[in-house]
Amino acid sequence: MFSFKSLLEMPRWEALLVVLVLIAGMGYTIISLGWLPHMSIVTAISALLAYGLCRGLKYGDMQNGMVGAVGQGMGAIYLFFFIGLMVSALMMSGAIPTLMYYGFGLISPTYFYFFRLRPLLGHRRGHRQQPDHLRHRRRGVHGDEGRRFMPIWR
């Protein structure tokens, strides 16, 4: 899956320590100092580059490793890119706002309690209808129908 050879051999405790220090530093800069996440990520990458240089690695080798890692993740990058294109096209065409408009119109006081109680009843029925080994997989048809309306209630 990963055709990647580590440039630096280090014990697990040292790797865990580096990861914890980076996560704590990013959390501190974002939460306490109010930095934008981009600034915190660039600072973390710079700190990792400085750590690698202090450990005797060459900058060119580290750069080639980063380029290789990004190359392996291009499938996921393309997937998120095309999902963003699809959502923006649906928003610009008016499909999503139209669905929201009619969805909010559908939830009236008459149907509100019906759709509000339906997932709760379906959850209970789903557990009782299924054998023991299937209880974690299926909650019941009634719960599935009601859960589709939950985002509109909030």
ZARODO-91206 format. One record per residue: residue number from 1; x, y, z of N, C-alpha, C in turn. Coordinates in steps of 0.1 Angstrom, whole numbers, plus 5000, padded with zeros to 4 digits. Layout:
N
r resi:NUM | n_xx:X | n_yy:Y | n_zz:Z | ca_xx:X | ca_yy:Y | ca_zz:Z | c_xx:X | c_yy:Y | c_zz:Z
...
***
This chain:
154
r resi:1 | n_xx:5008 | n_yy:4988 | n_zz:5000 | ca_xx:5000 | ca_yy:5000 | ca_zz:5000 | c_xx:5009 | c_yy:5013 | c_zz:5000
r resi:2 | n_xx:5018 | n_yy:5013 | n_zz:5010 | ca_xx:5027 | ca_yy:5025 | ca_zz:5010 | c_xx:5041 | c_yy:5020 | c_zz:5005
r resi:3 | n_xx:5045 | n_yy:5026 | n_zz:4994 | ca_xx:5059 | ca_yy:5023 | ca_zz:4990 | c_xx:5068 | c_yy:5034 | c_zz:4996
r resi:4 | n_xx:5069 | n_yy:5034 | n_zz:5009 | ca_xx:5076 | ca_yy:5045 | ca_zz:5016 | c_xx:5086 | c_yy:5039 | c_zz:5025
r resi:5 | n_xx:5099 | n_yy:5044 | n_zz:5024 | ca_xx:5109 | ca_yy:5039 | ca_zz:5033 | c_xx:5113 | c_yy:5051 | c_zz:5042
r resi:6 | n_xx:5112 | n_yy:5048 | n_zz:5055 | ca_xx:5115 | ca_yy:5059 | ca_zz:5065 | c_xx:5129 | c_yy:5064 | c_zz:5064
r resi:7 | n_xx:5130 | n_yy:5077 | n_zz:5064 | ca_xx:5144 | ca_yy:5083 | ca_zz:5064 | c_xx:5151 | c_yy:5083 | c_zz:5077
r resi:8 | n_xx:5143 | n_yy:5082 | n_zz:5088 | ca_xx:5149 | ca_yy:5082 | ca_zz:5101 | c_xx:5143 | c_yy:5071 | c_zz:5110
r resi:9 | n_xx:5152 | n_yy:5063 | n_zz:5115 | ca_xx:5148 | ca_yy:5052 | ca_zz:5124 | c_xx:5148 | c_yy:5058 | c_zz:5138
r resi:10 | n_xx:5137 | n_yy:5057 | n_zz:5145 | ca_xx:5136 | ca_yy:5062 | ca_zz:5158 | c_xx:5127 | c_yy:5052 | c_zz:5167
r resi:11 | n_xx:5130 | n_yy:5052 | n_zz:5180 | ca_xx:5121 | ca_yy:5043 | ca_zz:5188 | c_xx:5107 | c_yy:5049 | c_zz:5189
r resi:12 | n_xx:5098 | n_yy:5040 | n_zz:5193 | ca_xx:5084 | ca_yy:5044 | ca_zz:5194 | c_xx:5081 | c_yy:5055 | c_zz:5204
r resi:13 | n_xx:5088 | n_yy:5055 | n_zz:5215 | ca_xx:5086 | ca_yy:5065 | ca_zz:5225 | c_xx:5090 | c_yy:5079 | c_zz:5220
r resi:14 | n_xx:5100 | n_yy:5079 | n_zz:5212 | ca_xx:5105 | ca_yy:5092 | ca_zz:5207 | c_xx:5095 | c_yy:5097 | c_zz:5196
r resi:15 | n_xx:5090 | n_yy:5088 | n_zz:5188 | ca_xx:5080 | ca_yy:5092 | ca_zz:5178 | c_xx:5067 | c_yy:5097 | c_zz:5184
r resi:16 | n_xx:5063 | n_yy:5090 | n_zz:5195 | ca_xx:5051 | ca_yy:5094 | ca_zz:5202 | c_xx:5053 | c_yy:5107 | c_zz:5209
r resi:17 | n_xx:5065 | n_yy:5110 | n_zz:5214 | ca_xx:5068 | ca_yy:5123 | ca_zz:5220 | c_xx:5067 | c_yy:5134 | c_zz:5210
r resi:18 | n_xx:5073 | n_yy:5132 | n_zz:5198 | ca_xx:5073 | ca_yy:5142 | ca_zz:5188 | c_xx:5058 | c_yy:5145 | c_zz:5184
r resi:19 | n_xx:5050 | n_yy:5134 | n_zz:5182 | ca_xx:5036 | ca_yy:5136 | ca_zz:5178 | c_xx:5029 | c_yy:5144 | c_zz:5189
r resi:20 | n_xx:5030 | n_yy:5140 | n_zz:5201 | ca_xx:5023 | ca_yy:5147 | ca_zz:5212 | c_xx:5027 | c_yy:5162 | c_zz:5213
r resi:21 | n_xx:5040 | n_yy:5165 | n_zz:5212 | ca_xx:5045 | ca_yy:5178 | ca_zz:5212 | c_xx:5039 | c_yy:5187 | c_zz:5201
r resi:22 | n_xx:5038 | n_yy:5181 | n_zz:5189 | ca_xx:5033 | ca_yy:5188 | ca_zz:5177 | c_xx:5018 | c_yy:5190 | c_zz:5179
r resi:23 | n_xx:5010 | n_yy:5180 | n_zz:5184 | ca_xx:4996 | ca_yy:5182 | ca_zz:5186 | c_xx:4993 | c_yy:5192 | c_zz:5197
r resi:24 | n_xx:5001 | n_yy:5192 | n_zz:5208 | ca_xx:4999 | ca_yy:5202 | ca_zz:5219 | c_xx:5003 | c_yy:5216 | c_zz:5214
r resi:25 | n_xx:5014 | n_yy:5217 | n_zz:5206 | ca_xx:5017 | ca_yy:5230 | ca_zz:5201 | c_xx:5007 | c_yy:5236 | c_zz:5191
r resi:26 | n_xx:5001 | n_yy:5227 | n_zz:5183 | ca_xx:4991 | ca_yy:5232 | ca_zz:5174 | c_xx:4978 | c_yy:5236 | c_zz:5181
r resi:27 | n_xx:4975 | n_yy:5228 | n_zz:5191 | ca_xx:4963 | ca_yy:5231 | ca_zz:5199 | c_xx:4965 | c_yy:5244 | c_zz:5207
r resi:28 | n_xx:4977 | n_yy:5246 | n_zz:5212 | ca_xx:4980 | ca_yy:5259 | ca_zz:5219 | c_xx:4979 | c_yy:5271 | c_zz:5210
r resi:29 | n_xx:4985 | n_yy:5270 | n_zz:5198 | ca_xx:4985 | ca_yy:5281 | ca_zz:5189 | c_xx:4972 | c_yy:5285 | c_zz:5184
r resi:30 | n_xx:4963 | n_yy:5274 | n_zz:5182 | ca_xx:4950 | ca_yy:5277 | ca_zz:5176 | c_xx:4941 | c_yy:5282 | c_zz:5187
r resi:31 | n_xx:4941 | n_yy:5275 | n_zz:5199 | ca_xx:4931 | ca_yy:5278 | ca_zz:5209 | c_xx:4935 | c_yy:5290 | c_zz:5217
r resi:32 | n_xx:4947 | n_yy:5290 | n_zz:5222 | ca_xx:4951 | ca_yy:5301 | ca_zz:5232 | c_xx:4956 | c_yy:5313 | c_zz:5224
r resi:33 | n_xx:4964 | n_yy:5312 | n_zz:5214 | ca_xx:4969 | ca_yy:5324 | ca_zz:5207 | c_xx:4960 | c_yy:5329 | c_zz:5196
r resi:34 | n_xx:4950 | n_yy:5320 | n_zz:5192 | ca_xx:4940 | ca_yy:5325 | ca_zz:5182 | c_xx:4945 | c_yy:5325 | c_zz:5168
r resi:35 | n_xx:4956 | n_yy:5316 | n_zz:5165 | ca_xx:4961 | ca_yy:5316 | ca_zz:5152 | c_xx:4951 | c_yy:5309 | c_zz:5142
r resi:36 | n_xx:4953 | n_yy:5312 | n_zz:5130 | ca_xx:4945 | ca_yy:5304 | ca_zz:5120 | c_xx:4951 | c_yy:5290 | c_zz:5118
r resi:37 | n_xx:4944 | n_yy:5280 | n_zz:5115 | ca_xx:4949 | ca_yy:5267 | ca_zz:5114 | c_xx:4960 | c_yy:5265 | c_zz:5104
r resi:38 | n_xx:4960 | n_yy:5273 | n_zz:5093 | ca_xx:4970 | ca_yy:5273 | ca_zz:5083 | c_xx:4984 | c_yy:5277 | c_zz:5089
r resi:39 | n_xx:4984 | n_yy:5287 | n_zz:5097 | ca_xx:4996 | ca_yy:5292 | ca_zz:5103 | c_xx:5002 | c_yy:5281 | c_zz:5113
r resi:40 | n_xx:4993 | n_yy:5275 | n_zz:5120 | ca_xx:4998 | ca_yy:5264 | ca_zz:5129 | c_xx:5003 | c_yy:5252 | c_zz:5122
r resi:41 | n_xx:4997 | n_yy:5248 | n_zz:5111 | ca_xx:5002 | ca_yy:5237 | ca_zz:5103 | c_xx:5016 | c_yy:5240 | c_zz:5096
r resi:42 | n_xx:5017 | n_yy:5252 | n_zz:5091 | ca_xx:5030 | ca_yy:5256 | ca_zz:5085 | c_xx:5041 | c_yy:5256 | c_zz:5096
r resi:43 | n_xx:5038 | n_yy:5261 | n_zz:5108 | ca_xx:5047 | ca_yy:5261 | ca_zz:5119 | c_xx:5051 | c_yy:5247 | c_zz:5123
r resi:44 | n_xx:5041 | n_yy:5238 | n_zz:5123 | ca_xx:5044 | ca_yy:5224 | ca_zz:5127 | c_xx:5053 | c_yy:5217 | c_zz:5116
r resi:45 | n_xx:5050 | n_yy:5220 | n_zz:5103 | ca_xx:5059 | ca_yy:5214 | ca_zz:5093 | c_xx:5073 | c_yy:5220 | c_zz:5093
r resi:46 | n_xx:5074 | n_yy:5233 | n_zz:5096 | ca_xx:5087 | ca_yy:5239 | ca_zz:5098 | c_xx:5095 | c_yy:5233 | c_zz:5110
r resi:47 | n_xx:5087 | n_yy:5230 | n_zz:5121 | ca_xx:5094 | ca_yy:5224 | ca_zz:5132 | c_xx:5098 | c_yy:5210 | c_zz:5129
r resi:48 | n_xx:5091 | n_yy:5202 | n_zz:5121 | ca_xx:5095 | ca_yy:5189 | ca_zz:5117 | c_xx:5107 | c_yy:5189 | c_zz:5108
r resi:49 | n_xx:5107 | n_yy:5199 | n_zz:5099 | ca_xx:5119 | ca_yy:5201 | ca_zz:5090 | c_xx:5131 | c_yy:5204 | c_zz:5099
r resi:50 | n_xx:5130 | n_yy:5213 | n_zz:5108 | ca_xx:5141 | ca_yy:5216 | ca_zz:5117 | c_xx:5146 | c_yy:5204 | c_zz:5125
r resi:51 | n_xx:5136 | n_yy:5196 | n_zz:5130 | ca_xx:5139 | ca_yy:5184 | ca_zz:5138 | c_xx:5147 | c_yy:5174 | c_zz:5129
r resi:52 | n_xx:5143 | n_yy:5173 | n_zz:5116 | ca_xx:5150 | ca_yy:5164 | ca_zz:5107 | c_xx:5164 | c_yy:5169 | c_zz:5104
r resi:53 | n_xx:5165 | n_yy:5182 | n_zz:5102 | ca_xx:5179 | ca_yy:5187 | ca_zz:5099 | c_xx:5188 | c_yy:5185 | c_zz:5112
r resi:54 | n_xx:5182 | n_yy:5187 | n_zz:5124 | ca_xx:5190 | ca_yy:5185 | ca_zz:5136 | c_xx:5195 | c_yy:5170 | c_zz:5137
r resi:55 | n_xx:5186 | n_yy:5161 | n_zz:5132 | ca_xx:5189 | ca_yy:5147 | ca_zz:5133 | c_xx:5198 | c_yy:5142 | c_zz:5122
r resi:56 | n_xx:5202 | n_yy:5151 | n_zz:5113 | ca_xx:5212 | ca_yy:5148 | ca_zz:5102 | c_xx:5206 | c_yy:5144 | c_zz:5089
r resi:57 | n_xx:5194 | n_yy:5147 | n_zz:5087 | ca_xx:5188 | ca_yy:5144 | ca_zz:5074 | c_xx:5190 | c_yy:5155 | c_zz:5064
r resi:58 | n_xx:5190 | n_yy:5152 | n_zz:5051 | ca_xx:5192 | ca_yy:5162 | ca_zz:5041 | c_xx:5178 | c_yy:5168 | c_zz:5037
r resi:59 | n_xx:5178 | n_yy:5181 | n_zz:5034 | ca_xx:5165 | ca_yy:5187 | ca_zz:5031 | c_xx:5159 | c_yy:5181 | c_zz:5018
r resi:60 | n_xx:5167 | n_yy:5178 | n_zz:5008 | ca_xx:5163 | ca_yy:5173 | ca_zz:4995 | c_xx:5156 | c_yy:5159 | c_zz:4998
r resi:61 | n_xx:5161 | n_yy:5151 | n_zz:5006 | ca_xx:5155 | ca_yy:5138 | ca_zz:5009 | c_xx:5141 | c_yy:5140 | c_zz:5016
r resi:62 | n_xx:5140 | n_yy:5150 | n_zz:5025 | ca_xx:5128 | ca_yy:5152 | ca_zz:5032 | c_xx:5117 | c_yy:5158 | c_zz:5022
r resi:63 | n_xx:5122 | n_yy:5166 | n_zz:5013 | ca_xx:5113 | ca_yy:5172 | ca_zz:5003 | c_xx:5108 | c_yy:5161 | c_zz:4994
r resi:64 | n_xx:5116 | n_yy:5152 | n_zz:4989 | ca_xx:5112 | ca_yy:5141 | ca_zz:4981 | c_xx:5102 | c_yy:5132 | c_zz:4988
r resi:65 | n_xx:5104 | n_yy:5130 | n_zz:5001 | ca_xx:5094 | ca_yy:5122 | ca_zz:5009 | c_xx:5081 | c_yy:5129 | c_zz:5010
r resi:66 | n_xx:5080 | n_yy:5142 | n_zz:5011 | ca_xx:5068 | ca_yy:5149 | ca_zz:5012 | c_xx:5061 | c_yy:5149 | c_zz:4998
r resi:67 | n_xx:5068 | n_yy:5150 | n_zz:4988 | ca_xx:5062 | ca_yy:5150 | ca_zz:4974 | c_xx:5056 | c_yy:5136 | c_zz:4972
r resi:68 | n_xx:5064 | n_yy:5125 | n_zz:4976 | ca_xx:5059 | ca_yy:5112 | ca_zz:4974 | c_xx:5046 | c_yy:5109 | c_zz:4982
r resi:69 | n_xx:5045 | n_yy:5115 | n_zz:4994 | ca_xx:5033 | ca_yy:5113 | ca_zz:5003 | c_xx:5021 | c_yy:5120 | c_zz:4997
r resi:70 | n_xx:5023 | n_yy:5132 | n_zz:4991 | ca_xx:5012 | ca_yy:5139 | ca_zz:4985 | c_xx:5008 | c_yy:5131 | c_zz:4973
r resi:71 | n_xx:5017 | n_yy:5126 | n_zz:4965 | ca_xx:5014 | ca_yy:5118 | ca_zz:4953 | c_xx:5005 | c_yy:5106 | c_zz:4956
r resi:72 | n_xx:5008 | n_yy:5099 | n_zz:4968 | ca_xx:5000 | ca_yy:5088 | ca_zz:4971 | c_xx:4986 | c_yy:5092 | c_zz:4975
r resi:73 | n_xx:4984 | n_yy:5104 | n_zz:4980 | ca_xx:4971 | ca_yy:5108 | ca_zz:4984 | c_xx:4963 | c_yy:5116 | c_zz:4974
r resi:74 | n_xx:4967 | n_yy:5116 | n_zz:4962 | ca_xx:4960 | ca_yy:5124 | ca_zz:4951 | c_xx:4946 | c_yy:5119 | c_zz:4948
r resi:75 | n_xx:4944 | n_yy:5106 | n_zz:4950 | ca_xx:4930 | ca_yy:5100 | ca_zz:4948 | c_xx:4920 | c_yy:5107 | c_zz:4957
r resi:76 | n_xx:4924 | n_yy:5108 | n_zz:4970 | ca_xx:4915 | ca_yy:5114 | ca_zz:4980 | c_xx:4913 | c_yy:5129 | c_zz:4977
r resi:77 | n_xx:4924 | n_yy:5135 | n_zz:4973 | ca_xx:4923 | ca_yy:5150 | ca_zz:4970 | c_xx:4914 | c_yy:5152 | c_zz:4958
r resi:78 | n_xx:4915 | n_yy:5144 | n_zz:4947 | ca_xx:4906 | ca_yy:5145 | ca_zz:4936 | c_xx:4891 | c_yy:5142 | c_zz:4941
r resi:79 | n_xx:4889 | n_yy:5132 | n_zz:4949 | ca_xx:4876 | ca_yy:5129 | ca_zz:4954 | c_xx:4869 | c_yy:5141 | c_zz:4961
r resi:80 | n_xx:4877 | n_yy:5147 | n_zz:4970 | ca_xx:4871 | ca_yy:5159 | ca_zz:4978 | c_xx:4869 | c_yy:5171 | c_zz:4968
r resi:81 | n_xx:4878 | n_yy:5172 | n_zz:4959 | ca_xx:4877 | ca_yy:5183 | ca_zz:4949 | c_xx:4864 | c_yy:5181 | c_zz:4941
r resi:82 | n_xx:4861 | n_yy:5169 | n_zz:4936 | ca_xx:4849 | ca_yy:5167 | ca_zz:4928 | c_xx:4836 | c_yy:5168 | c_zz:4936
r resi:83 | n_xx:4837 | n_yy:5164 | n_zz:4949 | ca_xx:4825 | ca_yy:5165 | ca_zz:4958 | c_xx:4822 | c_yy:5180 | c_zz:4960
r resi:84 | n_xx:4833 | n_yy:5188 | n_zz:4962 | ca_xx:4831 | ca_yy:5202 | ca_zz:4963 | c_xx:4825 | c_yy:5208 | c_zz:4951
r resi:85 | n_xx:4829 | n_yy:5204 | n_zz:4939 | ca_xx:4823 | ca_yy:5209 | ca_zz:4926 | c_xx:4809 | c_yy:5205 | c_zz:4925
r resi:86 | n_xx:4805 | n_yy:5193 | n_zz:4929 | ca_xx:4791 | ca_yy:5189 | ca_zz:4928 | c_xx:4782 | c_yy:5197 | c_zz:4938
r resi:87 | n_xx:4787 | n_yy:5198 | n_zz:4950 | ca_xx:4779 | ca_yy:5206 | ca_zz:4960 | c_xx:4777 | c_yy:5220 | c_zz:4955
r resi:88 | n_xx:4788 | n_yy:5227 | n_zz:4950 | ca_xx:4787 | ca_yy:5240 | ca_zz:4946 | c_xx:4778 | c_yy:5242 | c_zz:4934
r resi:89 | n_xx:4778 | n_yy:5232 | n_zz:4925 | ca_xx:4769 | ca_yy:5232 | ca_zz:4913 | c_xx:4755 | c_yy:5231 | c_zz:4918
r resi:90 | n_xx:4752 | n_yy:5222 | n_zz:4927 | ca_xx:4738 | ca_yy:5221 | ca_zz:4932 | c_xx:4734 | c_yy:5233 | c_zz:4940
r resi:91 | n_xx:4743 | n_yy:5240 | n_zz:4947 | ca_xx:4739 | ca_yy:5252 | ca_zz:4954 | c_xx:4736 | c_yy:5263 | c_zz:4944
r resi:92 | n_xx:4745 | n_yy:5264 | n_zz:4934 | ca_xx:4743 | ca_yy:5275 | ca_zz:4924 | c_xx:4730 | c_yy:5273 | c_zz:4915
r resi:93 | n_xx:4727 | n_yy:5260 | n_zz:4913 | ca_xx:4715 | ca_yy:5257 | ca_zz:4905 | c_xx:4702 | c_yy:5259 | c_zz:4913
r resi:94 | n_xx:4703 | n_yy:5259 | n_zz:4926 | ca_xx:4691 | ca_yy:5261 | ca_zz:4934 | c_xx:4685 | c_yy:5248 | c_zz:4939
r resi:95 | n_xx:4691 | n_yy:5237 | n_zz:4936 | ca_xx:4685 | ca_yy:5224 | ca_zz:4940 | c_xx:4685 | c_yy:5222 | c_zz:4956
r resi:96 | n_xx:4697 | n_yy:5225 | n_zz:4962 | ca_xx:4697 | ca_yy:5224 | ca_zz:4977 | c_xx:4688 | c_yy:5234 | c_zz:4984
r resi:97 | n_xx:4688 | n_yy:5247 | n_zz:4980 | ca_xx:4679 | ca_yy:5256 | ca_zz:4987 | c_xx:4664 | c_yy:5252 | c_zz:4985
r resi:98 | n_xx:4661 | n_yy:5247 | n_zz:4973 | ca_xx:4647 | ca_yy:5243 | ca_zz:4970 | c_xx:4643 | c_yy:5231 | c_zz:4979
r resi:99 | n_xx:4652 | n_yy:5221 | n_zz:4981 | ca_xx:4650 | ca_yy:5210 | ca_zz:4990 | c_xx:4648 | c_yy:5214 | c_zz:5004
r resi:100 | n_xx:4656 | n_yy:5224 | n_zz:5008 | ca_xx:4655 | ca_yy:5229 | ca_zz:5022 | c_xx:4642 | c_yy:5237 | c_zz:5024
r resi:101 | n_xx:4638 | n_yy:5245 | n_zz:5014 | ca_xx:4625 | ca_yy:5252 | ca_zz:5015 | c_xx:4613 | c_yy:5243 | c_zz:5016
r resi:102 | n_xx:4612 | n_yy:5233 | n_zz:5008 | ca_xx:4601 | ca_yy:5223 | ca_zz:5008 | c_xx:4602 | c_yy:5214 | c_zz:5020
r resi:103 | n_xx:4614 | n_yy:5211 | n_zz:5025 | ca_xx:4616 | ca_yy:5203 | ca_zz:5037 | c_xx:4611 | c_yy:5210 | c_zz:5049
r resi:104 | n_xx:4615 | n_yy:5223 | n_zz:5050 | ca_xx:4610 | ca_yy:5231 | ca_zz:5062 | c_xx:4595 | c_yy:5233 | c_zz:5061
r resi:105 | n_xx:4589 | n_yy:5234 | n_zz:5049 | ca_xx:4575 | ca_yy:5235 | ca_zz:5047 | c_xx:4568 | c_yy:5222 | c_zz:5051
r resi:106 | n_xx:4574 | n_yy:5211 | n_zz:5049 | ca_xx:4568 | ca_yy:5198 | ca_zz:5052 | c_xx:4567 | c_yy:5196 | c_zz:5067
r resi:107 | n_xx:4576 | n_yy:5201 | n_zz:5075 | ca_xx:4575 | ca_yy:5199 | ca_zz:5089 | c_xx:4566 | c_yy:5210 | c_zz:5095
r resi:108 | n_xx:4554 | n_yy:5205 | n_zz:5097 | ca_xx:4543 | ca_yy:5214 | ca_zz:5103 | c_xx:4540 | c_yy:5208 | c_zz:5117
r resi:109 | n_xx:4532 | n_yy:5215 | n_zz:5125 | ca_xx:4529 | ca_yy:5209 | ca_zz:5138 | c_xx:4522 | c_yy:5196 | c_zz:5137
r resi:110 | n_xx:4515 | n_yy:5193 | n_zz:5126 | ca_xx:4508 | ca_yy:5181 | ca_zz:5125 | c_xx:4518 | c_yy:5169 | c_zz:5123
r resi:111 | n_xx:4528 | n_yy:5171 | n_zz:5115 | ca_xx:4537 | ca_yy:5160 | ca_zz:5112 | c_xx:4549 | c_yy:5160 | c_zz:5122
r resi:112 | n_xx:4551 | n_yy:5171 | n_zz:5129 | ca_xx:4563 | ca_yy:5173 | ca_zz:5137 | c_xx:4564 | c_yy:5161 | c_zz:5148
r resi:113 | n_xx:4554 | n_yy:5159 | n_zz:5155 | ca_xx:4554 | ca_yy:5149 | ca_zz:5166 | c_xx:4555 | c_yy:5135 | c_zz:5160
r resi:114 | n_xx:4548 | n_yy:5133 | n_zz:5148 | ca_xx:4549 | ca_yy:5120 | ca_zz:5142 | c_xx:4563 | c_yy:5117 | c_zz:5138
r resi:115 | n_xx:4570 | n_yy:5126 | n_zz:5131 | ca_xx:4584 | ca_yy:5123 | ca_zz:5127 | c_xx:4594 | c_yy:5124 | c_zz:5138
r resi:116 | n_xx:4590 | n_yy:5131 | n_zz:5149 | ca_xx:4599 | ca_yy:5132 | ca_zz:5161 | c_xx:4599 | c_yy:5119 | c_zz:5169
r resi:117 | n_xx:4587 | n_yy:5112 | n_zz:5170 | ca_xx:4586 | ca_yy:5100 | ca_zz:5177 | c_xx:4589 | c_yy:5088 | c_zz:5169
r resi:118 | n_xx:4588 | n_yy:5089 | n_zz:5156 | ca_xx:4591 | ca_yy:5077 | ca_zz:5148 | c_xx:4605 | c_yy:5071 | c_zz:5149
r resi:119 | n_xx:4616 | n_yy:5078 | n_zz:5150 | ca_xx:4629 | ca_yy:5072 | ca_zz:5152 | c_xx:4630 | c_yy:5065 | c_zz:5165
r resi:120 | n_xx:4624 | n_yy:5071 | n_zz:5175 | ca_xx:4625 | ca_yy:5065 | ca_zz:5189 | c_xx:4618 | c_yy:5052 | c_zz:5189
r resi:121 | n_xx:4606 | n_yy:5052 | n_zz:5184 | ca_xx:4598 | ca_yy:5039 | ca_zz:5183 | c_xx:4605 | c_yy:5029 | c_zz:5175
r resi:122 | n_xx:4610 | n_yy:5033 | n_zz:5163 | ca_xx:4617 | ca_yy:5024 | ca_zz:5154 | c_xx:4630 | c_yy:5018 | c_zz:5161
r resi:123 | n_xx:4637 | n_yy:5027 | n_zz:5168 | ca_xx:4649 | ca_yy:5022 | ca_zz:5175 | c_xx:4645 | c_yy:5011 | c_zz:5185
r resi:124 | n_xx:4635 | n_yy:5013 | n_zz:5192 | ca_xx:4631 | ca_yy:5002 | ca_zz:5202 | c_xx:4626 | c_yy:4990 | c_zz:5195
r resi:125 | n_xx:4618 | n_yy:4991 | n_zz:5184 | ca_xx:4613 | ca_yy:4980 | ca_zz:5177 | c_xx:4624 | c_yy:4973 | c_zz:5170
r resi:126 | n_xx:4634 | n_yy:4980 | n_zz:5164 | ca_xx:4645 | ca_yy:4974 | ca_zz:5157 | c_xx:4653 | c_yy:4965 | c_zz:5166
r resi:127 | n_xx:4654 | n_yy:4968 | n_zz:5178 | ca_xx:4662 | ca_yy:4960 | ca_zz:5187 | c_xx:4654 | c_yy:4947 | c_zz:5191
r resi:128 | n_xx:4641 | n_yy:4948 | n_zz:5192 | ca_xx:4633 | ca_yy:4936 | ca_zz:5196 | c_xx:4631 | c_yy:4927 | c_zz:5184
r resi:129 | n_xx:4631 | n_yy:4932 | n_zz:5172 | ca_xx:4628 | ca_yy:4923 | ca_zz:5160 | c_xx:4640 | c_yy:4915 | c_zz:5156
r resi:130 | n_xx:4652 | n_yy:4919 | n_zz:5159 | ca_xx:4663 | ca_yy:4913 | ca_zz:5153 | c_xx:4669 | c_yy:4902 | c_zz:5163
r resi:131 | n_xx:4675 | n_yy:4892 | n_zz:5157 | ca_xx:4682 | ca_yy:4882 | ca_zz:5166 | c_xx:4694 | c_yy:4889 | c_zz:5172
r resi:132 | n_xx:4699 | n_yy:4882 | n_zz:5182 | ca_xx:4710 | ca_yy:4888 | ca_zz:5190 | c_xx:4722 | c_yy:4892 | c_zz:5182
r resi:133 | n_xx:4726 | n_yy:4884 | n_zz:5172 | ca_xx:4738 | ca_yy:4886 | ca_zz:5164 | c_xx:4736 | c_yy:4897 | c_zz:5154
r resi:134 | n_xx:4724 | n_yy:4902 | n_zz:5151 | ca_xx:4721 | ca_yy:4913 | ca_zz:5141 | c_xx:4717 | c_yy:4926 | c_zz:5148
r resi:135 | n_xx:4716 | n_yy:4926 | n_zz:5161 | ca_xx:4711 | ca_yy:4938 | ca_zz:5168 | c_xx:4720 | c_yy:4951 | c_zz:5165
r resi:136 | n_xx:4732 | n_yy:4949 | n_zz:5163 | ca_xx:4741 | ca_yy:4961 | ca_zz:5161 | c_xx:4740 | c_yy:4966 | c_zz:5146
r resi:137 | n_xx:4734 | n_yy:4958 | n_zz:5137 | ca_xx:4734 | ca_yy:4962 | ca_zz:5123 | c_xx:4722 | c_yy:4970 | c_zz:5119
r resi:138 | n_xx:4710 | n_yy:4967 | n_zz:5124 | ca_xx:4698 | ca_yy:4972 | ca_zz:5119 | c_xx:4690 | c_yy:4978 | c_zz:5130
r resi:139 | n_xx:4684 | n_yy:4989 | n_zz:5128 | ca_xx:4676 | ca_yy:4995 | ca_zz:5139 | c_xx:4661 | c_yy:4994 | c_zz:5136
r resi:140 | n_xx:4657 | n_yy:4990 | n_zz:5124 | ca_xx:4643 | ca_yy:4989 | ca_zz:5121 | c_xx:4639 | c_yy:5000 | c_zz:5110
r resi:141 | n_xx:4630 | n_yy:4996 | n_zz:5102 | ca_xx:4626 | ca_yy:5005 | ca_zz:5091 | c_xx:4620 | c_yy:5018 | c_zz:5096
r resi:142 | n_xx:4612 | n_yy:5018 | n_zz:5107 | ca_xx:4606 | ca_yy:5030 | ca_zz:5112 | c_xx:4616 | c_yy:5040 | c_zz:5117
r resi:143 | n_xx:4627 | n_yy:5035 | n_zz:5123 | ca_xx:4637 | ca_yy:5045 | ca_zz:5127 | c_xx:4645 | c_yy:5051 | c_zz:5115
r resi:144 | n_xx:4646 | n_yy:5043 | n_zz:5104 | ca_xx:4653 | ca_yy:5048 | ca_zz:5093 | c_xx:4645 | c_yy:5060 | c_zz:5086
r resi:145 | n_xx:4632 | n_yy:5058 | n_zz:5086 | ca_xx:4623 | ca_yy:5068 | ca_zz:5080 | c_xx:4624 | c_yy:5081 | c_zz:5088
r resi:146 | n_xx:4623 | n_yy:5080 | n_zz:5101 | ca_xx:4623 | ca_yy:5092 | ca_zz:5109 | c_xx:4636 | c_yy:5099 | c_zz:5110
r resi:147 | n_xx:4648 | n_yy:5092 | n_zz:5109 | ca_xx:4661 | ca_yy:5098 | ca_zz:5110 | c_xx:4664 | c_yy:5107 | c_zz:5098
r resi:148 | n_xx:4657 | n_yy:5104 | n_zz:5087 | ca_xx:4660 | ca_yy:5113 | ca_zz:5075 | c_xx:4655 | c_yy:5127 | c_zz:5077
r resi:149 | n_xx:4645 | n_yy:5129 | n_zz:5086 | ca_xx:4640 | ca_yy:5142 | ca_zz:5089 | c_xx:4647 | c_yy:5149 | c_zz:5101
r resi:150 | n_xx:4656 | n_yy:5143 | n_zz:5108 | ca_xx:4662 | ca_yy:5149 | ca_zz:5119 | c_xx:4670 | c_yy:5162 | c_zz:5116
r resi:151 | n_xx:4677 | n_yy:5163 | n_zz:5105 | ca_xx:4685 | ca_yy:5175 | ca_zz:5103 | c_xx:4675 | c_yy:5187 | c_zz:5101
r resi:152 | n_xx:4663 | n_yy:5185 | n_zz:5096 | ca_xx:4654 | ca_yy:5196 | ca_zz:5093 | c_xx:4648 | c_yy:5202 | c_zz:5106
r resi:153 | n_xx:4647 | n_yy:5193 | n_zz:5117 | ca_xx:4642 | ca_yy:5198 | ca_zz:5129 | c_xx:4651 | c_yy:5208 | c_zz:5136
r resi:154 | n_xx:4664 | n_yy:5206 | n_zz:5135 | ca_xx:4673 | ca_yy:5214 | ca_zz:5143 | c_xx:4675 | c_yy:5227 | c_zz:5137
***
